[in-house]
Amino acid sequence: MDRSQTEYRWVRKISNALYELTKTSTDYKYIFVPADINLGDRIAWINKRAVDGDVCIELHMNSGGGNGTEVLAHAKSKYALAKASEISAMMASSMGLKNR
């Protein structure tokens, strides 16, 4: 099995687990980006539909040697920064990883 397929399967498991952690919260509304489009098209798809206060989650498995969860947010949005912090902590705790 090629590495990209392994990454895709892990990312899909993580995204499903994140959904399960947050699905009962009224703070979140989920819109899933089509899985069959490349990164540039995903970004365009998201930006076309984005409204103020949106939080977009893109999951990656990097090979740079770091371990743990990271959630980035637009620095100008206090709401997005707070949600990013909350989501990163939830993911780290539920997966037993370092919250970076």
N, CA, C and O atoms as CSV, one atom per row, in Angstrom:
chain,resi,resn,atom,element,x,y,z
A,1,MET,N,N,0.854,-1.174,0.000
A,1,MET,CA,C,0.000,0.000,0.000
A,1,MET,C,C,0.898,1.235,0.000
A,1,MET,O,O,1.874,1.306,0.747
A,2,ASP,N,N,0.559,2.195,-0.839
A,2,ASP,CA,C,1.415,3.374,-0.885
A,2,ASP,C,C,1.143,4.287,0.305
A,2,ASP,O,O,0.053,4.284,0.876
A,3,ARG,N,N,2.157,5.065,0.663
A,3,ARG,CA,C,2.127,5.916,1.858
A,3,ARG,C,C,0.938,6.885,1.869
A,3,ARG,O,O,0.349,7.123,2.924
A,4,SER,N,N,0.582,7.444,0.710
A,4,SER,CA,C,-0.527,8.411,0.685
A,4,SER,C,C,-1.847,7.752,1.072
A,4,SER,O,O,-2.692,8.386,1.704
A,5,GLN,N,N,-2.035,6.489,0.700
A,5,GLN,CA,C,-3.260,5.793,1.086
A,5,GLN,C,C,-3.293,5.520,2.586
A,5,GLN,O,O,-4.352,5.588,3.210
A,6,THR,N,N,-2.130,5.209,3.166
A,6,THR,CA,C,-2.051,4.997,4.607
A,6,THR,C,C,-2.375,6.296,5.335
A,6,THR,O,O,-3.139,6.290,6.300
A,7,GLU,N,N,-1.798,7.416,4.878
A,7,GLU,CA,C,-2.077,8.711,5.486
A,7,GLU,C,C,-3.558,9.041,5.374
A,7,GLU,O,O,-4.170,9.489,6.344
A,8,TYR,N,N,-4.133,8.825,4.208
A,8,TYR,CA,C,-5.553,9.124,4.000
A,8,TYR,C,C,-6.408,8.346,5.003
A,8,TYR,O,O,-7.335,8.906,5.589
A,9,ARG,N,N,-6.108,7.079,5.202
A,9,ARG,CA,C,-6.910,6.264,6.122
A,9,ARG,C,C,-6.796,6.759,7.561
A,9,ARG,O,O,-7.797,6.814,8.276
A,10,TRP,N,N,-5.582,7.121,7.993
A,10,TRP,CA,C,-5.392,7.640,9.350
A,10,TRP,C,C,-6.102,8.977,9.523
A,10,TRP,O,O,-6.767,9.209,10.532
A,11,VAL,N,N,-5.958,9.846,8.544
A,11,VAL,CA,C,-6.607,11.161,8.627
A,11,VAL,C,C,-8.114,10.997,8.685
A,11,VAL,O,O,-8.783,11.705,9.438
A,12,ARG,N,N,-8.656,10.085,7.912
A,12,ARG,CA,C,-10.096,9.840,7.925
A,12,ARG,C,C,-10.537,9.336,9.303
A,12,ARG,O,O,-11.582,9.752,9.802
A,13,LYS,N,N,-9.749,8.441,9.928
A,13,LYS,CA,C,-10.077,7.958,11.273
A,13,LYS,C,C,-10.058,9.106,12.277
A,13,LYS,O,O,-10.937,9.207,13.133
A,14,ILE,N,N,-9.053,9.966,12.168
A,14,ILE,CA,C,-8.942,11.097,13.085
A,14,ILE,C,C,-10.103,12.069,12.890
A,14,ILE,O,O,-10.677,12.549,13.867
A,15,SER,N,N,-10.450,12.361,11.645
A,15,SER,CA,C,-11.557,13.299,11.402
A,15,SER,C,C,-12.868,12.726,11.919
A,15,SER,O,O,-13.691,13.465,12.460
A,16,ASN,N,N,-13.076,11.445,11.766
A,16,ASN,CA,C,-14.291,10.821,12.297
A,16,ASN,C,C,-14.319,10.887,13.816
A,16,ASN,O,O,-15.370,11.128,14.410
A,17,ALA,N,N,-13.161,10.675,14.453
A,17,ALA,CA,C,-13.086,10.744,15.913
A,17,ALA,C,C,-13.335,12.171,16.399
A,17,ALA,O,O,-14.016,12.370,17.405
A,18,LEU,N,N,-12.796,13.158,15.699
A,18,LEU,CA,C,-13.033,14.554,16.066
A,18,LEU,C,C,-14.513,14.895,15.948
A,18,LEU,O,O,-15.071,15.576,16.809
A,19,TYR,N,N,-15.137,14.428,14.894
A,19,TYR,CA,C,-16.579,14.649,14.732
A,19,TYR,C,C,-17.341,14.049,15.918
A,19,TYR,O,O,-18.234,14.692,16.469
A,20,GLU,N,N,-16.992,12.831,16.309
A,20,GLU,CA,C,-17.678,12.189,17.436
A,20,GLU,C,C,-17.495,12.987,18.727
A,20,GLU,O,O,-18.415,13.062,19.542
A,21,LEU,N,N,-16.310,13.587,18.922
A,21,LEU,CA,C,-16.053,14.377,20.122
A,21,LEU,C,C,-16.888,15.650,20.186
A,21,LEU,O,O,-17.246,16.110,21.271
A,22,THR,N,N,-17.193,16.211,19.035
A,22,THR,CA,C,-17.814,17.535,19.016
A,22,THR,C,C,-19.237,17.564,18.478
A,22,THR,O,O,-19.858,18.627,18.472
A,23,LYS,N,N,-19.768,16.458,18.034
A,23,LYS,CA,C,-21.054,16.466,17.335
A,23,LYS,C,C,-22.231,16.911,18.192
A,23,LYS,O,O,-23.238,17.363,17.647
A,24,THR,N,N,-22.140,16.801,19.493
A,24,THR,CA,C,-23.270,17.210,20.340
A,24,THR,C,C,-23.227,18.693,20.700
A,24,THR,O,O,-24.181,19.219,21.273
A,25,SER,N,N,-22.135,19.363,20.368
A,25,SER,CA,C,-22.020,20.787,20.678
A,25,SER,C,C,-22.827,21.613,19.688
A,25,SER,O,O,-22.820,21.352,18.485
A,26,THR,N,N,-23.517,22.605,20.211
A,26,THR,CA,C,-24.265,23.504,19.328
A,26,THR,C,C,-23.359,24.581,18.738
A,26,THR,O,O,-23.806,25.386,17.920
A,27,ASP,N,N,-22.086,24.603,19.144
A,27,ASP,CA,C,-21.132,25.580,18.614
A,27,ASP,C,C,-20.652,25.230,17.212
A,27,ASP,O,O,-20.065,26.075,16.537
A,28,TYR,N,N,-20.888,24.016,16.766
A,28,TYR,CA,C,-20.326,23.559,15.504
A,28,TYR,C,C,-21.407,23.171,14.504
A,28,TYR,O,O,-22.411,22.557,14.864
A,29,LYS,N,N,-21.192,23.530,13.270
A,29,LYS,CA,C,-22.000,23.066,12.153
A,29,LYS,C,C,-20.998,22.464,11.171
A,29,LYS,O,O,-20.011,23.113,10.823
A,30,TYR,N,N,-21.230,21.267,10.733
A,30,TYR,CA,C,-20.259,20.573,9.905
A,30,TYR,C,C,-20.615,20.633,8.431
A,30,TYR,O,O,-21.748,20.357,8.036
A,31,ILE,N,N,-19.645,20.993,7.638
A,31,ILE,CA,C,-19.740,20.948,6.186
A,31,ILE,C,C,-18.483,20.212,5.724
A,31,ILE,O,O,-17.371,20.696,5.935
A,32,PHE,N,N,-18.645,19.084,5.117
A,32,PHE,CA,C,-17.496,18.272,4.738
A,32,PHE,C,C,-17.066,18.583,3.314
A,32,PHE,O,O,-17.871,18.582,2.383
A,33,VAL,N,N,-15.786,18.847,3.173
A,33,VAL,CA,C,-15.195,19.135,1.868
A,33,VAL,C,C,-15.106,17.823,1.093
A,33,VAL,O,O,-14.735,16.798,1.664
A,34,PRO,N,N,-15.439,17.839,-0.193
A,34,PRO,CA,C,-15.314,16.608,-0.982
A,34,PRO,C,C,-13.901,16.026,-0.886
A,34,PRO,O,O,-12.917,16.756,-1.001
A,35,ALA,N,N,-13.806,14.739,-0.678
A,35,ALA,CA,C,-12.511,14.082,-0.479
A,35,ALA,C,C,-11.755,13.849,-1.783
A,35,ALA,O,O,-10.559,13.556,-1.761
A,36,ASP,N,N,-12.432,13.974,-2.900
A,36,ASP,CA,C,-11.807,13.596,-4.171
A,36,ASP,C,C,-11.232,14.779,-4.952
A,36,ASP,O,O,-11.030,14.677,-6.162
A,37,ILE,N,N,-10.964,15.912,-4.264
A,37,ILE,CA,C,-10.369,17.052,-4.958
A,37,ILE,C,C,-9.013,17.378,-4.332
A,37,ILE,O,O,-8.782,17.108,-3.154
A,38,ASN,N,N,-8.124,17.960,-5.132
A,38,ASN,CA,C,-6.775,18.229,-4.648
A,38,ASN,C,C,-6.764,19.417,-3.682
A,38,ASN,O,O,-7.777,20.093,-3.503
A,39,LEU,N,N,-5.602,19.661,-3.063
A,39,LEU,CA,C,-5.496,20.684,-2.027
A,39,LEU,C,C,-5.906,22.060,-2.526
A,39,LEU,O,O,-6.674,22.748,-1.853
A,40,GLY,N,N,-5.418,22.479,-3.683
A,40,GLY,CA,C,-5.775,23.799,-4.218
A,40,GLY,C,C,-7.265,23.952,-4.423
A,40,GLY,O,O,-7.836,24.995,-4.107
A,41,ASP,N,N,-7.898,22.918,-4.949
A,41,ASP,CA,C,-9.346,22.951,-5.161
A,41,ASP,C,C,-10.111,22.919,-3.840
A,41,ASP,O,O,-11.179,23.521,-3.727
A,42,ARG,N,N,-9.563,22.210,-2.828
A,42,ARG,CA,C,-10.206,22.204,-1.501
A,42,ARG,C,C,-10.198,23.604,-0.906
A,42,ARG,O,O,-11.200,24.060,-0.356
A,43,ILE,N,N,-9.058,24.284,-1.020
A,43,ILE,CA,C,-8.959,25.642,-0.486
A,43,ILE,C,C,-9.965,26.559,-1.177
A,43,ILE,O,O,-10.651,27.340,-0.518
A,44,ALA,N,N,-10.053,26.465,-2.498
A,44,ALA,CA,C,-11.019,27.281,-3.250
A,44,ALA,C,C,-12.447,26.938,-2.832
A,44,ALA,O,O,-13.272,27.837,-2.665
A,45,TRP,N,N,-12.747,25.657,-2.662
A,45,TRP,CA,C,-14.079,25.193,-2.262
A,45,TRP,C,C,-14.448,25.797,-0.909
A,45,TRP,O,O,-15.560,26.289,-0.719
A,46,ILE,N,N,-13.500,25.754,0.026
A,46,ILE,CA,C,-13.738,26.284,1.377
A,46,ILE,C,C,-13.934,27.799,1.324
A,46,ILE,O,O,-14.896,28.321,1.887
A,47,ASN,N,N,-13.025,28.503,0.650
A,47,ASN,CA,C,-13.093,29.960,0.606
A,47,ASN,C,C,-14.373,30.466,-0.042
A,47,ASN,O,O,-14.892,31.513,0.343
A,48,LYS,N,N,-14.880,29.738,-1.012
A,48,LYS,CA,C,-16.115,30.136,-1.694
A,48,LYS,C,C,-17.309,30.100,-0.731
A,48,LYS,O,O,-18.260,30.864,-0.894
A,49,ARG,N,N,-17.259,29.228,0.258
A,49,ARG,CA,C,-18.387,29.038,1.159
A,49,ARG,C,C,-18.187,29.675,2.536
A,49,ARG,O,O,-19.113,29.682,3.347
A,50,ALA,N,N,-17.014,30.202,2.808
A,50,ALA,CA,C,-16.675,30.700,4.141
A,50,ALA,C,C,-17.439,31.967,4.495
A,50,ALA,O,O,-17.662,32.844,3.660
A,51,VAL,N,N,-17.825,32.029,5.745
A,51,VAL,CA,C,-18.422,33.238,6.299
A,51,VAL,C,C,-17.655,33.587,7.583
A,51,VAL,O,O,-16.932,32.750,8.123
A,52,ASP,N,N,-17.815,34.807,8.058
A,52,ASP,CA,C,-17.100,35.261,9.240
A,52,ASP,C,C,-17.374,34.331,10.421
A,52,ASP,O,O,-18.522,33.977,10.691
A,53,GLY,N,N,-16.330,33.948,11.107
A,53,GLY,CA,C,-16.457,33.069,12.266
A,53,GLY,C,C,-16.292,31.595,11.953
A,53,GLY,O,O,-16.298,30.771,12.867
A,54,ASP,N,N,-16.146,31.240,10.676
A,54,ASP,CA,C,-15.962,29.839,10.320
A,54,ASP,C,C,-14.617,29.318,10.814
A,54,ASP,O,O,-13.632,30.052,10.898
A,55,VAL,N,N,-14.609,28.052,11.132
A,55,VAL,CA,C,-13.376,27.350,11.467
A,55,VAL,C,C,-13.278,26.183,10.495
A,55,VAL,O,O,-14.195,25.368,10.394
A,56,CYS,N,N,-12.174,26.111,9.792
A,56,CYS,CA,C,-11.952,25.020,8.843
A,56,CYS,C,C,-10.853,24.128,9.381
A,56,CYS,O,O,-9.812,24.609,9.830
A,57,ILE,N,N,-11.086,22.843,9.335
A,57,ILE,CA,C,-10.090,21.890,9.817
A,57,ILE,C,C,-9.555,21.100,8.631
A,57,ILE,O,O,-10.312,20.474,7.889
A,58,GLU,N,N,-8.256,21.139,8.469
A,58,GLU,CA,C,-7.557,20.359,7.441
A,58,GLU,C,C,-6.571,19.478,8.197
A,58,GLU,O,O,-5.724,19.989,8.930
A,59,LEU,N,N,-6.667,18.189,8.032
A,59,LEU,CA,C,-5.815,17.258,8.764
A,59,LEU,C,C,-4.681,16.752,7.879
A,59,LEU,O,O,-4.883,16.405,6.715
A,60,HIS,N,N,-3.487,16.718,8.459
A,60,HIS,CA,C,-2.313,16.206,7.761
A,60,HIS,C,C,-1.493,15.367,8.721
A,60,HIS,O,O,-1.548,15.554,9.937
A,61,MET,N,N,-0.743,14.454,8.167
A,61,MET,CA,C,0.239,13.705,8.936
A,61,MET,C,C,1.594,14.083,8.360
A,61,MET,O,O,1.928,13.710,7.235
A,62,ASN,N,N,2.370,14.823,9.136
A,62,ASN,CA,C,3.662,15.302,8.653
A,62,ASN,C,C,4.785,14.367,9.063
A,62,ASN,O,O,4.688,13.667,10.071
A,63,SER,N,N,5.842,14.363,8.282
A,63,SER,CA,C,6.965,13.469,8.563
A,63,SER,C,C,8.161,14.228,9.131
A,63,SER,O,O,9.279,13.716,9.089
A,64,GLY,N,N,7.962,15.413,9.650
A,64,GLY,CA,C,9.064,16.241,10.137
A,64,GLY,C,C,9.595,15.858,11.502
A,64,GLY,O,O,10.519,16.499,12.002
A,65,GLY,N,N,9.041,14.838,12.113
A,65,GLY,CA,C,9.561,14.375,13.394
A,65,GLY,C,C,8.791,14.876,14.603
A,65,GLY,O,O,8.960,14.327,15.692
A,66,GLY,N,N,7.960,15.885,14.462
A,66,GLY,CA,C,7.176,16.366,15.592
A,66,GLY,C,C,6.011,15.439,15.877
A,66,GLY,O,O,5.462,14.817,14.967
A,67,ASN,N,N,5.641,15.352,17.130
A,67,ASN,CA,C,4.508,14.522,17.519
A,67,ASN,C,C,3.500,15.366,18.269
A,67,ASN,O,O,3.874,16.269,19.018
A,68,GLY,N,N,2.238,15.082,18.074
A,68,GLY,CA,C,1.197,15.773,18.801
A,68,GLY,C,C,0.206,16.444,17.870
A,68,GLY,O,O,0.246,16.281,16.651
A,69,THR,N,N,-0.679,17.199,18.486
A,69,THR,CA,C,-1.711,17.885,17.716
A,69,THR,C,C,-1.387,19.368,17.629
A,69,THR,O,O,-0.836,19.958,18.558
A,70,GLU,N,N,-1.733,19.944,16.517
A,70,GLU,CA,C,-1.605,21.394,16.313
A,70,GLU,C,C,-2.856,21.847,15.581
A,70,GLU,O,O,-3.308,21.179,14.650
A,71,VAL,N,N,-3.406,22.950,15.984
A,71,VAL,CA,C,-4.535,23.536,15.285
A,71,VAL,C,C,-4.201,25.004,15.073
A,71,VAL,O,O,-3.953,25.740,16.028
A,72,LEU,N,N,-4.196,25.415,13.830
A,72,LEU,CA,C,-3.855,26.788,13.491
A,72,LEU,C,C,-5.124,27.579,13.218
A,72,LEU,O,O,-6.126,27.032,12.760
A,73,ALA,N,N,-5.069,28.854,13.502
A,73,ALA,CA,C,-6.222,29.726,13.277
A,73,ALA,C,C,-5.737,31.076,12.786
A,73,ALA,O,O,-4.587,31.457,13.007
A,74,HIS,N,N,-6.613,31.783,12.128
A,74,HIS,CA,C,-6.314,33.133,11.676
A,74,HIS,C,C,-6.140,34.023,12.904
A,74,HIS,O,O,-7.045,34.124,13.732
A,75,ALA,N,N,-4.996,34.658,13.020
A,75,ALA,CA,C,-4.652,35.405,14.233
A,75,ALA,C,C,-5.574,36.592,14.505
A,75,ALA,O,O,-5.615,37.082,15.634
A,76,LYS,N,N,-6.304,37.062,13.513
A,76,LYS,CA,C,-7.173,38.219,13.715
A,76,LYS,C,C,-8.535,37.845,14.304
A,76,LYS,O,O,-9.299,38.725,14.700
A,77,SER,N,N,-8.836,36.575,14.363
A,77,SER,CA,C,-10.138,36.142,14.851
A,77,SER,C,C,-10.010,35.521,16.241
A,77,SER,O,O,-9.506,34.406,16.379
A,78,LYS,N,N,-10.458,36.232,17.259
A,78,LYS,CA,C,-10.405,35.698,18.624
A,78,LYS,C,C,-11.265,34.438,18.738
A,78,LYS,O,O,-10.907,33.502,19.453
A,79,TYR,N,N,-12.396,34.414,18.033
A,79,TYR,CA,C,-13.270,33.240,18.046
A,79,TYR,C,C,-12.530,32.026,17.481
A,79,TYR,O,O,-12.539,30.952,18.082
A,80,ALA,N,N,-11.892,32.203,16.326
A,80,ALA,CA,C,-11.178,31.089,15.698
A,80,ALA,C,C,-10.013,30.624,16.565
A,80,ALA,O,O,-9.772,29.422,16.674
A,81,LEU,N,N,-9.293,31.547,17.178
A,81,LEU,CA,C,-8.183,31.174,18.061
A,81,LEU,C,C,-8.688,30.365,19.254
A,81,LEU,O,O,-8.063,29.376,19.639
A,82,ALA,N,N,-9.805,30.773,19.836
A,82,ALA,CA,C,-10.367,30.041,20.976
A,82,ALA,C,C,-10.822,28.649,20.555
A,82,ALA,O,O,-10.573,27.677,21.268
A,83,LYS,N,N,-11.489,28.542,19.404
A,83,LYS,CA,C,-11.958,27.239,18.927
A,83,LYS,C,C,-10.775,26.338,18.565
A,83,LYS,O,O,-10.805,25.138,18.837
A,84,ALA,N,N,-9.737,26.908,17.955
A,84,ALA,CA,C,-8.551,26.123,17.605
A,84,ALA,C,C,-7.919,25.536,18.863
A,84,ALA,O,O,-7.535,24.367,18.882
A,85,SER,N,N,-7.815,26.339,19.900
A,85,SER,CA,C,-7.243,25.872,21.158
A,85,SER,C,C,-8.089,24.753,21.765
A,85,SER,O,O,-7.563,23.745,22.238
A,86,GLU,N,N,-9.390,24.947,21.742
A,86,GLU,CA,C,-10.318,23.948,22.282
A,86,GLU,C,C,-10.226,22.627,21.508
A,86,GLU,O,O,-10.163,21.554,22.107
A,87,ILE,N,N,-10.219,22.714,20.195
A,87,ILE,CA,C,-10.173,21.513,19.352
A,87,ILE,C,C,-8.841,20.783,19.518
A,87,ILE,O,O,-8.818,19.556,19.614
A,88,SER,N,N,-7.740,21.519,19.551
A,88,SER,CA,C,-6.434,20.888,19.714
A,88,SER,C,C,-6.355,20.130,21.035
A,88,SER,O,O,-5.856,19.005,21.076
A,89,ALA,N,N,-6.844,20.737,22.109
A,89,ALA,CA,C,-6.833,20.083,23.421
A,89,ALA,C,C,-7.699,18.827,23.422
A,89,ALA,O,O,-7.310,17.806,23.988
A,90,MET,N,N,-8.879,18.897,22.788
A,90,MET,CA,C,-9.767,17.730,22.711
A,90,MET,C,C,-9.102,16.585,21.957
A,90,MET,O,O,-9.133,15.434,22.391
A,91,MET,N,N,-8.501,16.924,20.821
A,91,MET,CA,C,-7.849,15.877,20.016
A,91,MET,C,C,-6.689,15.260,20.780
A,91,MET,O,O,-6.566,14.036,20.828
A,92,ALA,N,N,-5.846,16.077,21.373
A,92,ALA,CA,C,-4.690,15.563,22.107
A,92,ALA,C,C,-5.119,14.655,23.256
A,92,ALA,O,O,-4.574,13.567,23.437
A,93,SER,N,N,-6.086,15.107,24.015
A,93,SER,CA,C,-6.560,14.334,25.153
A,93,SER,C,C,-7.159,12.998,24.716
A,93,SER,O,O,-6.867,11.959,25.309
A,94,SER,N,N,-7.984,13.027,23.693
A,94,SER,CA,C,-8.666,11.798,23.279
A,94,SER,C,C,-7.726,10.798,22.619
A,94,SER,O,O,-8.003,9.598,22.618
A,95,MET,N,N,-6.616,11.277,22.058
A,95,MET,CA,C,-5.676,10.378,21.375
A,95,MET,C,C,-4.412,10.122,22.188
A,95,MET,O,O,-3.524,9.395,21.741
A,96,GLY,N,N,-4.323,10.711,23.376
A,96,GLY,CA,C,-3.142,10.512,24.212
A,96,GLY,C,C,-1.882,11.115,23.617
A,96,GLY,O,O,-0.791,10.565,23.771
A,97,LEU,N,N,-2.032,12.255,22.932
A,97,LEU,CA,C,-0.906,12.923,22.297
A,97,LEU,C,C,-0.603,14.241,22.981
A,97,LEU,O,O,-1.422,14.759,23.740
A,98,LYS,N,N,0.570,14.779,22.714
A,98,LYS,CA,C,0.955,16.086,23.203
A,98,LYS,C,C,0.161,17.166,22.481
A,98,LYS,O,O,0.034,17.118,21.257
A,99,ASN,N,N,-0.369,18.126,23.204
A,99,ASN,CA,C,-1.047,19.267,22.605
A,99,ASN,C,C,0.018,20.325,22.314
A,99,ASN,O,O,0.499,21.002,23.223
A,100,ARG,N,N,0.373,20.455,21.057
A,100,ARG,CA,C,1.462,21.365,20.690
A,100,ARG,C,C,0.958,22.767,20.481
A,100,ARG,O,O,1.740,23.665,20.167
